[in-house]
């Protein structure tokens, strides 16, 4: 007998009863009811009561994929637990070959990096916390590297230009060339010579931004600014440090004809090159001025309060950049190429991760400052290499080779050997005053969040003889850039009342010396004739 279409066989009915947990009791099976029930389930329509009991949801492809992924995840989880157990039982035991070989090196590395545990919460185990932090850091770098450009908000992009070379250059003893710029009075009529190294992301074009030539002439100042190695048009240095930086400055002064003592002016990070010249060539320096000086934020001699007040003024990204410069400087080029070396001009505070005060923000919006800033940055990144910027960052957070306390005026007594020590017990030992015994002036804006006032407090504590001028309501840029009254205050503190430029006094002196020499030669010839 042929099967009725749509009616299940007795084997299917029996299987459904077994699956449902029912047992056959011998009663006859109503095939009609079974047929109607099966037909309703296959058609998907509700019964007349509208209860929905006759509808059965079908499994979609999404549900199947979800179930497969869950099952696959559970399998991977069990596999990972199994691998972990195997590693713990075979590799991580004290007797294993791996532990015996790596225990001592791992302990040394852990000891060196133990200072980083201070940044973790007290309830976190460093062994578990740092691998997670490192993994998240790698993910963040990957996200920064592969983030799509179309996700960024559209903005007007200003490109950096490369200008033709036009700087005056001198050749140093090692063959490198150093680019410089002169402003003010000419060399033969200069009453004072003032040399200034520039700060980070700057160039020789900065000097004293916006200084009036009339002010330089009024005081008889010859202002010489130069490009640090690798910046602007200066050749890079193979292995730059603060000692070589001081030598470059002294060699430049000799090359441009500065024979007498000269003054130094350091702004922001340029102040560390000023300190270096004062340390290694104090006999060449007449005095120093610093505006918003930046010191090493990791300097061990800083008091805890000074260090806390310094770090709390900075944004998290700026703190992170200092950390990279100190511990992982090889990662700095990645960030530099994505910011000021990308060829695109952006706001200074965004590039440098600066938190600026109100006066600094107003100055940055000034068209005059924007024009100066654009041209200065273009000259700074002219060579398009990261090396000089990495060197400058590393120099700031590394040990300088000297401490600021060495500039303090103090008495030093010489006692050579036991005999001198015994003689000093009965007589006064030979003593002399040491330190940088020249004028040191520091100007610090009290609203400065780039070089916080705590840094100048530290300098004043280490060098009591230094004169610290605390300027209320001034920021990092507002006191130094395009402020005629500020420039006059600096010159007055350094040079006193303006005396103007020299009226060819040097030529007159040289003429007198030549006349006296000629007169002596004539006298000698006359004496010889008489004899």
C-alpha positions in Angstrom: 0.0 0.0 0.0 1.4 3.4 -1.0 2.3 5.9 1.7 -0.1 8.8 2.1 1.8 12.0 1.2 2.5 14.2 4.2 1.7 11.4 6.7 4.8 10.2 8.7 5.6 6.6 8.9 5.2 4.5 12.0 9.0 4.6 12.6 9.0 8.4 12.7 6.0 8.4 15.1 7.8 6.0 17.3 11.0 8.1 17.3 9.1 11.2 18.2 7.5 9.4 21.1 10.8 8.2 22.3 12.4 11.7 22.0 9.5 13.2 23.9 10.0 10.8 26.7 6.6 9.0 26.1 6.0 5.3 25.9 3.5 3.4 23.8 0.7 2.0 25.9 -0.9 -0.2 23.2 -3.7 2.2 22.3 -4.4 2.8 18.6 -2.7 5.8 17.1 -4.9 8.5 15.5 -3.2 9.1 12.2 -5.6 11.9 11.3 -4.7 14.0 14.3 -1.1 13.3 13.7 -1.4 14.4 10.1 -3.1 17.6 11.0 -0.5 18.4 13.7 2.4 17.7 11.3 0.7 19.8 8.6 0.3 22.8 10.9 3.9 22.6 12.0 5.2 22.4 8.4 2.9 25.2 7.2 3.8 27.6 10.1 0.2 28.9 10.5 -1.3 29.4 14.0 -4.3 27.5 15.1 -7.7 29.1 15.5 -7.1 30.0 19.1 -4.2 32.2 18.1 -2.0 30.8 20.9 1.0 30.4 18.6 1.6 26.9 19.9 1.5 25.6 16.4 4.4 27.8 15.2 8.0 26.5 15.4 11.0 28.9 14.8 13.5 27.9 12.2 17.3 28.1 12.9 18.8 30.8 10.7 22.4 31.0 9.3 23.3 33.6 11.9 22.2 31.3 14.7 24.3 28.5 13.2 27.4 30.7 12.9 26.9 32.0 16.5 26.6 28.5 17.8 29.7 27.3 15.9 31.7 30.2 17.2 30.6 29.6 20.8 31.6 25.9 20.5 34.9 26.9 18.9 35.6 29.4 21.6 34.9 26.8 24.3 37.2 24.4 22.6 40.0 27.0 22.5 39.4 27.8 26.1 39.8 24.2 27.1 42.8 23.9 24.9 44.4 27.0 26.5 43.7 25.6 30.0 45.3 22.4 29.0 48.4 24.1 27.6 48.7 26.2 30.7 48.6 23.1 32.9 51.2 21.4 30.8 53.5 24.5 31.0 53.0 24.9 34.8 53.8 21.2 35.3 56.8 20.9 33.0 58.4 24.3 32.1 57.7 26.6 35.1 58.8 24.2 37.8 62.0 25.0 39.7 63.8 22.0 38.2 63.1 22.8 34.6 65.8 23.7 32.1 64.1 27.0 31.1 63.7 28.2 34.7 67.3 27.4 35.5 68.6 29.3 32.5 66.3 32.4 32.6 65.8 32.9 36.4 68.9 35.1 37.0 68.5 37.3 33.8 64.8 37.7 34.5 65.5 38.7 38.1 68.0 41.4 36.9 65.5 42.8 34.4 62.7 42.7 37.0 64.9 44.6 39.5 65.7 47.3 36.9 62.1 47.8 36.0 60.8 47.6 39.6 60.5 51.4 39.7 57.5 51.1 37.3 55.5 49.2 39.9 54.9 52.4 41.8 52.5 53.4 39.0 50.3 50.3 39.6 47.4 50.2 42.1 48.3 48.5 45.4 45.9 45.6 44.8 47.4 44.6 41.5 50.1 41.9 41.1 52.8 43.3 38.8 53.4 39.8 37.3 49.8 39.8 35.9 49.3 43.5 35.4 52.3 44.4 33.3 51.7 41.7 30.5 48.2 43.1 30.2 49.4 46.7 30.0 52.1 45.7 27.4 49.5 43.9 25.3 47.1 46.9 25.5 50.0 49.2 24.5 50.7 47.1 21.4 47.0 47.2 20.5 47.0 50.9 20.9 50.0 51.3 18.6 48.4 49.1 16.0 45.2 51.1 16.1 47.2 54.3 15.7 49.1 52.8 12.8 46.2 51.5 10.8 43.5 54.0 11.7 41.7 55.0 8.4 42.3 58.6 7.3 38.6 59.0 6.4 37.5 58.6 10.0 39.3 61.9 10.9 37.3 65.1 10.7 37.9 67.1 7.6 40.0 70.2 8.1 42.0 72.7 6.1 45.5 71.2 5.9 48.3 73.7 5.7 51.5 72.3 4.2 55.0 73.1 5.4 57.3 74.7 2.8 61.0 74.1 2.2 62.6 77.5 1.7 65.8 78.1 -0.3 69.0 78.1 1.8 70.2 81.5 2.7 71.9 81.2 6.1 75.5 82.4 6.9 77.6 79.4 7.9 80.9 78.8 9.6 83.0 75.7 9.5 83.9 74.1 12.8 87.2 72.3 13.6 85.6 68.9 13.0 84.5 69.9 9.5 80.8 70.4 10.2 79.1 73.6 9.2 77.0 75.7 11.7 74.3 78.1 10.4 73.8 81.4 12.3 72.1 84.8 12.1 73.2 88.2 13.2 71.0 91.1 14.3 71.7 94.5 15.9 74.9 96.5 15.6 77.9 95.3 13.5 80.8 93.6 15.2 83.2 96.5 15.3 80.7 98.8 17.0 79.1 96.2 19.4 79.3 97.1 23.1 77.8 93.7 24.1 77.7 90.4 22.3 74.7 88.1 23.1 74.6 84.5 21.9 71.3 82.5 22.1 70.7 78.8 21.4 67.2 78.0 20.4 64.6 75.7 22.0 63.0 72.5 20.8 61.2 72.7 17.4 62.8 76.1 16.7 65.7 77.5 14.8 68.2 80.4 14.4 65.3 82.5 13.2 63.8 82.7 16.7 66.7 84.5 18.5 64.6 86.9 20.6 61.2 86.7 18.8 60.1 90.2 17.7 63.0 92.1 19.2 63.2 95.6 17.7 66.4 96.6 16.0 66.2 100.1 17.6 66.4 98.4 21.0 69.5 96.5 20.0 71.1 99.7 18.7 70.1 101.6 21.8 72.0 99.1 24.0 74.8 98.4 21.4 74.0 94.7 21.3 75.1 92.3 18.7 72.7 89.3 18.8 73.9 86.0 17.3 71.5 83.1 17.1 72.4 79.7 15.5 70.9 76.4 14.5 71.7 73.4 16.7 73.3 70.4 14.9 70.7 68.8 12.6 68.3 71.8 12.9 67.8 74.3 10.1 70.9 74.5 7.9 73.4 73.1 10.5 75.0 69.8 9.8 74.1 67.0 12.2 76.5 65.8 14.9 77.5 62.1 15.0 77.2 61.8 18.8 75.9 65.0 20.3 76.0 65.8 24.0 76.0 68.9 26.2 79.8 69.0 26.2 79.9 69.1 22.3 77.1 71.6 22.4 79.2 74.0 24.5 82.2 73.5 22.2 80.0 74.4 19.2 78.9 77.6 20.9 82.5 78.7 21.8 83.8 77.8 18.3 81.0 79.8 16.7 81.8 82.8 18.9 85.5 82.6 17.8 84.5 82.2 14.1 82.3 85.3 14.0 85.0 87.5 15.7 83.9 87.7 19.3 87.2 88.0 21.1 86.0 89.3 24.4 83.6 87.8 27.0 80.0 87.5 25.8 76.6 87.1 27.3 74.2 84.1 26.9 70.5 83.9 26.7 68.6 80.6 26.8 64.9 80.2 26.4 62.9 77.1 27.4 65.0 73.9 26.5 67.7 76.1 25.0 68.7 76.9 28.6 70.4 73.5 29.0 72.9 74.5 26.3 73.4 77.8 28.2 74.2 75.8 31.4 76.7 73.6 29.4 78.6 76.6 28.1 78.7 78.2 31.6 80.0 74.9 33.0 82.7 74.1 30.5 83.8 77.6 29.4 83.1 79.9 32.3 86.1 82.2 31.4 84.4 83.1 28.1 81.0 84.1 29.6 80.2 87.5 31.0 76.8 86.5 32.4 73.7 84.6 31.5 69.9 85.2 31.2 67.3 82.5 31.0 63.6 82.8 30.3 61.3 80.0 31.4 64.2 77.6 31.8 63.4 73.8 31.5 65.5 71.5 33.8 65.7 67.7 33.9 62.4 66.6 35.5 64.1 63.4 36.7 66.9 65.3 38.5 67.6 63.4 41.8 68.5 66.6 43.6 64.9 68.0 43.1 62.9 68.0 46.3 59.8 65.9 46.3 57.5 68.9 46.5 59.3 70.5 43.5 59.0 67.4 41.5 55.3 66.9 42.3 54.5 70.5 41.4 56.4 70.1 38.1 54.7 66.9 36.9 51.2 67.9 37.9 51.2 70.8 35.4 51.7 68.5 32.4 49.2 66.5 30.3 49.2 62.7 30.3 50.6 62.6 26.8 53.5 64.9 27.6 54.4 62.8 30.6 54.3 59.8 28.4 56.7 61.5 25.9 59.1 62.2 28.7 58.9 58.6 29.8 59.7 57.4 26.3 62.6 59.8 26.0 64.1 58.4 29.2 63.4 54.7 28.8 62.5 54.0 25.1 63.8 56.8 22.9 63.7 54.5 19.8 59.9 54.9 19.8 60.0 58.7 19.6 60.5 58.8 15.8 57.1 57.1 15.4 55.3 60.0 17.1 57.5 62.8 15.5 56.8 61.5 12.0 53.1 61.7 12.7 53.2 65.2 14.0 55.7 68.0 13.1 57.7 65.9 10.6 54.5 64.9 8.7 54.8 67.9 6.5 51.5 69.3 7.8 51.3 72.4 9.9 49.3 72.1 13.1 48.7 74.0 16.3 51.7 74.2 18.6 49.8 73.0 21.7 48.6 69.9 19.9 52.0 68.9 18.6 53.8 69.5 21.9 50.9 68.3 24.1 50.9 71.6 26.0 48.3 72.9 28.4 48.5 76.7 28.0 47.3 79.6 30.1 45.0 82.3 28.9 47.8 84.7 27.9 49.6 82.1 25.9 46.4 81.1 24.1 45.7 84.7 23.1 49.3 85.0 21.8 49.0 81.9 19.7 45.9 83.3 18.0 47.8 86.5 17.0 48.5 86.6 13.2 52.0 88.0 13.8 52.9 85.1 16.1 51.3 82.6 13.6 53.4 83.9 10.8 56.6 83.7 12.9 55.7 80.3 14.2 55.0 78.8 10.7 58.3 80.1 9.3 60.3 79.0 12.4 58.9 75.5 12.3 59.5 75.2 8.6 63.2 76.1 9.1 63.5 73.8 12.1 62.3 70.7 10.3 64.0 71.6 7.0 66.2 68.4 6.9 63.2 66.1 7.7 65.2 63.8 10.0 64.2 62.7 13.5 67.7 62.3 14.9 68.3 65.9 16.2 64.8 66.0 17.9 65.4 62.7 19.6 68.8 63.8 20.8 67.3 67.0 22.2 64.6 65.1 24.1 67.0 62.6 25.4 69.5 65.3 26.5 66.8 67.0 28.6 65.9 63.9 30.6 69.4 62.4 31.0 72.1 63.2 33.4 73.8 66.3 32.2 77.3 65.5 33.5 77.1 68.3 36.1 74.6 69.6 38.7 73.3 73.1 39.1 74.9 73.3 42.6 78.3 73.5 40.9 77.4 77.1 39.8 76.9 78.2 43.4 79.6 80.4 44.8 81.3 78.5 47.6 84.7 78.3 49.3 87.1 75.5 48.3 90.2 74.7 50.4 93.1 72.7 49.0 94.7 70.1 51.3 97.1 67.9 49.3 98.3 64.9 51.3 98.8 64.2 55.0 101.4 67.0 55.4 99.0 69.7 54.1 96.3 68.4 56.4 98.6 68.5 59.4 99.7 72.1 58.5 96.1 73.1 58.2 95.5 72.1 61.8 97.9 74.9 62.9 97.4 77.4 60.2 94.6 78.5 57.8 94.4 76.3 54.7 94.6 78.0 51.2 91.0 78.6 50.2 89.4 80.1 47.1 85.9 80.9 45.9 84.6 78.6 43.2 81.5 78.5 41.1 80.1 80.7 38.4 80.7 84.1 39.8 79.0 86.0 37.1 75.4 87.4 36.9 72.6 84.9 36.4 69.1 86.3 35.7 66.0 84.1 35.4 62.5 85.2 34.2 59.7 82.9 35.2 56.0 83.4 34.2 53.8 82.3 37.1 51.1 81.0 34.7 53.7 78.9 32.8 52.5 75.2 32.4 55.3 74.2 30.0 58.2 75.1 32.3 56.4 75.2 35.7 57.5 77.8 38.3 58.7 74.8 40.5 61.6 74.4 38.1 62.8 78.0 38.7 62.2 77.5 42.5 64.6 74.6 42.2 67.2 76.6 40.4 66.9 79.4 42.9 67.4 76.9 45.7 70.5 75.3 44.1 72.0 78.7 43.1 71.1 81.3 45.7 73.2 84.0 43.9 70.9 83.8 40.8 68.3 86.5 40.5 64.8 85.0 39.8 62.3 87.5 38.4 58.8 86.0 39.0 56.3 87.6 36.5 52.6 87.3 37.5 50.0 86.5 34.9 52.6 85.5 32.3 52.9 82.2 30.5 55.6 80.3 28.7 55.4 82.3 25.5 53.8 85.6 26.4 56.8 87.2 28.2 59.4 86.3 25.5 57.6 86.6 22.2 56.7 90.0 20.6 56.8 91.9 23.9 58.8 95.1 23.6 58.6 96.0 27.3 59.7 92.5 28.3 62.8 92.7 26.0 63.7 96.1 27.5 63.4 94.6 31.0 65.8 91.8 30.1 68.3 94.2 28.6 68.1 96.6 31.5 68.7 93.8 34.0 71.8 92.6 32.1 73.4 95.8 30.9 71.9 98.6 33.0 71.3 101.9 31.4 71.6 102.0 27.6 74.9 103.5 26.5 74.5 103.0 22.7 76.9 101.5 20.3 80.6 102.1 20.2 81.8 105.0 18.1 84.7 103.2 16.5 86.6 103.1 19.8 88.3 100.0 18.9 89.7 101.4 15.7 91.1 104.4 17.7 92.7 102.1 20.2 94.3 100.1 17.5 95.6 103.3 15.9 97.1 104.4 19.2 98.8 101.1 19.6 100.3 101.2 16.1 101.4 104.8 16.7 103.1 103.9 19.9 104.8 100.9 18.3 106.0 103.2 15.4 107.3 105.7 17.9 109.2 103.0 19.8 110.8 101.8 16.6 111.8 105.4 15.7 113.4 105.8 19.2 115.3 102.6 18.9 116.6 103.6 15.4 117.7 107.0 16.8 119.6 105.4 19.7 121.4 103.0 17.3 122.5 105.9 15.1 123.9 107.8 18.1 125.9 104.8 19.2 
